[in-house]
Amino acid sequence: MPCVGRGTQQSREPRLVHSARDLPSIGPVQHVQEFHLLESAAAGGAEHICLAAEEFSIDRRAAGARVGPALRITGRFRRAVSELAVLEGHRLAVHTLRSRGEEKRYVLDLRFIDGRPVLRRHWAPGYWLAGLACLGAVAVVHGVAALPAVQPAPMLVLLLQLGLVLMAITLGSLAVQRVHEVVLLQSMHGRIDLVEVLGNLGNFGAFESFAADLSRRIADARSHVPQTRQEFLRDELREHRRLYEDGVLSRDAYEQGKRRILESHA
């Protein structure tokens, strides 16, 4: 396996950066007026490691202030809030908040993001089918009650049908709440989900405006730092390692991304 160079790092205490600027209109998406990020810096000499090495230090450059568009998307499912903002230094700031207090704040290097977002729609089919089954049961109860050999108490039939209708309405309401879209931004060669935006149906149309600008900035970031394929894969592996150490990626996700990057190198 070929070896490549890297830099050691020096760190200082992180400081809180605040930025607030006017944003362009992005359809129905709410605009972000203020974004809070942790900033750190790195510098140092050079030494050599192999691409597949397990232990190496990670370059953590300063996050910087916002210079590009930002957006905020909220969704009913899991009471999700997703904020994205383009920063100077070819960075993307990500802030996600989910129900049960699940919150993440982190910064990504634009070079290693695949600019083609992945859209997935979830329709909660189980709830829809259960609701339809309840409505079907109402018809079955009505048909059975009409048989001469059965002759149940009318009030009992009415209460049973009413209960089934209420259950169908409840299941339908739950199904509507769980219908949502997921927009994913993945790493270039690792194919690991780096950003997950949860929203209601139709939010992807609003996200496309942001994604178009993001794709241009990703191309600018890569042209700003010309690299060979080997150097790019090396740095993408470092980015995965940094995100794993910062708790953004799980161990399984990191290992899968690393395997795909090494396979791309081979």
Secondary structure per residue as TSV (DSSP state, phi and psi in degrees):
chain	resnum	aa	ss	phi	psi
A	1	M	-	360.0	126.9
A	2	P	-	-65.0	150.5
A	3	C	E	-103.3	152.9
A	4	V	E	-138.2	164.7
A	5	G	E	-90.3	159.7
A	6	R	E	-152.2	169.6
A	7	G	E	-109.6	144.2
A	8	T	-	-80.8	167.5
A	9	Q	-	-128.2	154.3
A	10	Q	-	-123.7	138.8
A	11	S	-	-122.4	155.8
A	12	R	-	-128.7	170.7
A	13	E	-	-62.5	135.9
A	14	P	-	-68.1	148.6
A	15	R	E	-126.5	154.7
A	16	L	E	-85.3	130.2
A	17	V	E	-109.4	135.0
A	18	H	E	-118.7	138.2
A	19	S	E	-145.3	143.5
A	20	A	-	-150.2	121.0
A	21	R	-	-141.7	164.1
A	22	D	-	-71.3	146.5
A	23	L	-	-117.0	151.9
A	24	P	-	-70.2	159.4
A	25	S	-	-72.8	131.0
A	26	I	-	-126.5	69.3
A	27	G	T	55.1	-137.8
A	28	P	T	-82.5	2.8
A	29	V	-	-73.3	137.6
A	30	Q	B	-73.7	141.6
A	31	H	-	-86.4	146.7
A	32	V	-	-93.6	122.5
A	33	Q	S	-94.3	-21.0
A	34	E	-	-148.9	139.2
A	35	F	E	-133.3	132.5
A	36	H	E	-109.7	126.3
A	37	L	E	-136.8	150.4
A	38	L	E	-90.5	135.2
A	39	E	E	-113.5	140.6
A	40	S	-	-141.3	169.1
A	41	A	-	-135.6	160.6
A	42	A	-	-149.9	147.2
A	43	A	-	-161.4	168.9
A	44	G	-	152.5	-174.5
A	45	G	-	-83.8	-148.8
A	46	A	E	-142.6	149.1
A	47	E	E	-151.3	-179.4
A	48	H	E	-119.2	140.6
A	49	I	E	-139.0	163.8
A	50	C	E	-91.6	153.9
A	51	L	T	-57.6	-35.2
A	52	A	T	-89.7	7.1
A	53	A	-	-62.4	142.9
A	54	E	S	-83.1	-37.3
A	55	E	-	-111.8	119.0
A	56	F	-	-161.2	153.6
A	57	S	-	-79.6	154.8
A	58	I	-	-111.4	133.4
A	59	D	-	-77.6	117.2
A	60	R	-	-115.8	95.4
A	61	R	-	-79.1	163.5
A	62	A	-	-62.7	139.4
A	63	A	-	-69.9	-46.1
A	64	G	-	85.2	179.6
A	65	A	-	-90.3	164.2
A	66	R	E	-75.1	135.0
A	67	V	E	-126.6	-12.7
A	68	G	E	-121.3	-167.5
A	69	P	E	-68.9	161.3
A	70	A	E	-141.0	155.9
A	71	L	E	-146.8	162.4
A	72	R	E	-137.7	125.3
A	73	I	E	-124.5	130.7
A	74	T	E	-115.7	151.9
A	75	G	E	-141.9	151.7
A	76	R	T	-67.8	-40.0
A	77	F	G	-65.7	123.9
A	78	R	G	57.4	20.0
A	79	R	G	45.7	52.1
A	80	A	E	-79.8	141.4
A	81	V	E	-129.9	128.4
A	82	S	E	-130.3	127.3
A	83	E	E	-124.5	134.7
A	84	L	E	-130.6	142.2
A	85	A	E	-149.2	134.9
A	86	V	E	-85.0	130.4
A	87	L	E	-112.5	162.7
A	88	E	T	-65.4	159.1
A	89	G	T	80.0	17.7
A	90	H	T	58.6	55.4
A	91	R	E	-126.5	155.1
A	92	L	E	-123.1	120.9
A	93	A	E	-89.0	135.9
A	94	V	E	-126.4	132.3
A	95	H	E	-136.3	118.2
A	96	T	E	-124.0	142.3
A	97	L	E	-134.3	129.9
A	98	R	-	-124.6	170.0
A	99	S	G	-61.1	163.9
A	100	R	G	65.3	20.6
A	101	G	G	74.7	17.3
A	102	E	-	-75.1	112.8
A	103	E	E	-134.3	139.6
A	104	K	E	-136.7	138.3
A	105	R	E	-132.3	123.6
A	106	Y	E	-159.2	169.3
A	107	V	E	-125.7	137.0
A	108	L	E	-114.5	148.8
A	109	D	E	-82.2	122.5
A	110	L	G	-60.5	-27.7
A	111	R	G	-59.0	-31.1
A	112	F	G	-101.9	12.0
A	113	I	B	-97.6	132.0
A	114	D	-	-75.2	120.2
A	115	G	S	-73.1	-0.1
A	116	R	S	-99.5	99.7
A	117	P	-	-66.0	149.7
A	118	V	E	-103.8	126.4
A	119	L	E	-107.7	131.9
A	120	R	E	-130.9	131.5
A	121	R	E	-108.3	135.2
A	122	H	E	-119.8	123.7
A	123	W	-	-105.9	1.4
A	124	A	-	50.9	58.5
A	125	P	H	-61.7	-30.1
A	126	G	H	-59.8	-41.3
A	127	Y	H	-69.8	-40.7
A	128	W	H	-62.2	-45.6
A	129	L	H	-64.6	-39.6
A	130	A	H	-64.8	-39.2
A	131	G	H	-64.5	-42.2
A	132	L	H	-65.1	-36.4
A	133	A	H	-62.6	-38.2
A	134	C	H	-65.4	-41.1
A	135	L	H	-65.1	-38.6
A	136	G	H	-63.4	-36.1
A	137	A	H	-65.7	-31.8
A	138	V	H	-61.4	-44.1
A	139	A	H	-65.8	-37.5
A	140	V	H	-64.8	-44.4
A	141	V	H	-61.2	-41.8
A	142	H	H	-63.0	-42.1
A	143	G	H	-66.8	-41.2
A	144	V	H	-66.0	-40.5
A	145	A	H	-65.4	-24.3
A	146	A	T	-81.0	-8.8
A	147	L	S	-71.1	135.7
A	148	P	T	-62.2	-31.0
A	149	A	T	-77.5	-14.3
A	150	V	T	-92.5	-63.8
A	151	Q	-	49.2	61.0
A	152	P	-	-75.2	168.3
A	153	A	-	-65.6	128.8
A	154	P	H	-55.8	-39.9
A	155	M	H	-64.0	-38.6
A	156	L	H	-63.6	-42.1
A	157	V	H	-63.5	-43.1
A	158	L	H	-62.4	-44.9
A	159	L	H	-64.9	-39.9
A	160	L	H	-64.3	-44.0
A	161	Q	H	-65.0	-41.2
A	162	L	H	-62.4	-41.7
A	163	G	H	-62.8	-39.8
A	164	L	H	-67.2	-39.3
A	165	V	H	-64.5	-44.1
A	166	L	H	-62.6	-38.8
A	167	M	H	-64.9	-40.2
A	168	A	H	-63.3	-40.9
A	169	I	H	-64.5	-42.1
A	170	T	H	-62.6	-45.7
A	171	L	H	-64.7	-38.0
A	172	G	H	-64.2	-39.4
A	173	S	H	-64.2	-43.4
A	174	L	H	-63.5	-37.8
A	175	A	H	-63.1	-43.5
A	176	V	H	-61.3	-41.3
A	177	Q	H	-65.3	-27.5
A	178	R	H	-96.2	-5.3
A	179	V	-	-72.6	124.9
A	180	H	E	-158.0	166.8
A	181	E	E	-113.4	144.4
A	182	V	E	-121.1	123.2
A	183	V	E	-107.5	125.2
A	184	L	E	-115.7	136.9
A	185	L	E	-109.7	123.6
A	186	Q	E	-111.2	161.1
A	187	S	B	-72.5	155.4
A	188	M	T	-63.2	-55.5
A	189	H	T	-106.4	-28.2
A	190	G	T	-72.8	-23.0
A	191	R	-	54.4	37.6
A	192	I	-	-101.8	141.5
A	193	D	E	-68.2	114.7
A	194	L	E	-96.2	-32.5
A	195	V	E	-134.9	133.0
A	196	E	E	-124.2	117.0
A	197	V	E	-110.2	115.6
A	198	L	E	-98.7	131.0
A	199	G	E	-151.7	175.1
A	200	N	-	-78.7	168.4
A	201	L	T	-58.5	134.2
A	202	G	T	99.2	-12.8
A	203	N	H	-71.1	-22.0
A	204	F	H	-64.4	-33.1
A	205	G	H	-60.0	-39.8
A	206	A	H	-70.7	-36.4
A	207	F	H	-65.8	-27.9
A	208	E	H	-60.0	-35.1
A	209	S	H	-62.2	-43.7
A	210	F	H	-68.1	-40.2
A	211	A	H	-64.4	-35.1
A	212	A	H	-63.3	-45.2
A	213	D	H	-67.7	-37.3
A	214	L	H	-62.9	-40.2
A	215	S	H	-61.8	-40.8
A	216	R	H	-64.2	-39.3
A	217	R	H	-71.6	-32.2
A	218	I	H	-63.9	-44.3
A	219	A	H	-62.4	-40.6
A	220	D	H	-63.2	-40.1
A	221	A	H	-63.2	-40.9
A	222	R	H	-71.4	-36.8
A	223	S	H	-73.2	-25.7
A	224	H	H	-69.9	-29.6
A	225	V	S	-122.1	80.9
A	226	P	-	-61.2	132.7
A	227	Q	-	-142.0	152.8
A	228	T	-	-74.5	167.3
A	229	R	H	-60.4	-40.4
A	230	Q	H	-63.5	-43.2
A	231	E	H	-66.2	-39.3
A	232	F	H	-64.0	-45.1
A	233	L	H	-64.3	-37.8
A	234	R	H	-59.5	-47.8
A	235	D	H	-71.0	-32.4
A	236	E	H	-65.8	-37.8
A	237	L	H	-63.8	-40.0
A	238	R	H	-61.8	-40.9
A	239	E	H	-62.5	-41.9
A	240	H	H	-61.9	-41.6
A	241	R	H	-64.3	-41.3
A	242	R	H	-62.4	-44.2
A	243	L	H	-66.1	-34.1
A	244	Y	H	-67.2	-45.1
A	245	E	H	-66.2	-29.3
A	246	D	T	-84.4	-0.5
A	247	G	T	83.6	8.9
A	248	V	S	-77.5	-42.0
A	249	L	S	-102.9	142.9
A	250	S	-	-75.8	168.0
A	251	R	H	-61.6	-42.8
A	252	D	H	-63.6	-44.0
A	253	A	H	-62.5	-42.5
A	254	Y	H	-62.1	-44.3
A	255	E	H	-65.4	-39.2
A	256	Q	H	-64.8	-44.2
A	257	G	H	-63.7	-41.5
A	258	K	H	-62.9	-41.7
A	259	R	H	-61.7	-43.4
A	260	R	H	-67.1	-36.8
A	261	I	H	-65.6	-43.1
A	262	L	H	-66.1	-36.5
A	263	E	H	-66.1	-36.8
A	264	S	H	-65.6	-36.1
A	265	H	H	-66.6	-39.4
A	266	A	-	-69.3	360.0
